[in-house]
Amino acid sequence: MATFDDIRRFALALPEVTEHVSPSGRPAWRVRKKLIGCLRDERPDAVDAETGDRLDDVLLFRVADEGAKQAMLSDPSAAYFTTPHFDGWPAILVRITHLDRLTPEDVSELVTEAWLCQAPKRVAKAWLDDAGPQPR
């Protein structure tokens, strides 16, 4: 079962990733200035289907492209979702309360793929050549 701490640990282990915390206390992870993932503020596009309340535990991660996004969304056992706000944009959402549906390996892959989408090509190539994706 994956945890929020796994996300933070995996993100900060990647080259040049920094964590920025918003005034509301929500972390975002960036490689240089490019966003790889964040804990979103409550937004009108992400609401609880039963209560209509805005969700306050939604994580966003970059994905390579629409094909990768659709592949992730097609897995009924996974925790991934999207909203119309992100139609046509390479990002996937997951609720912290649904991280128990993912393994630490799933989360490592999610964070690593988001980093690879945003990292400078030379930095990503050096990392892949040197360490490469390692089982966590």
Buried (B, 14 or more C-beta within 10 A) or exposed (E): EBBBEBBBBBBEBBBBBEEEEEEEEBBBBBBEEBBBBBBBEBBEBBBEEEEEEBBBBBBBBBBEEEEBBEEBBEEEEBBBBBBEEBEEEBBBBBBBEBBEBBBBEBBBBBBBBBBBBBBEEEBBEEBEEEEEEEEB
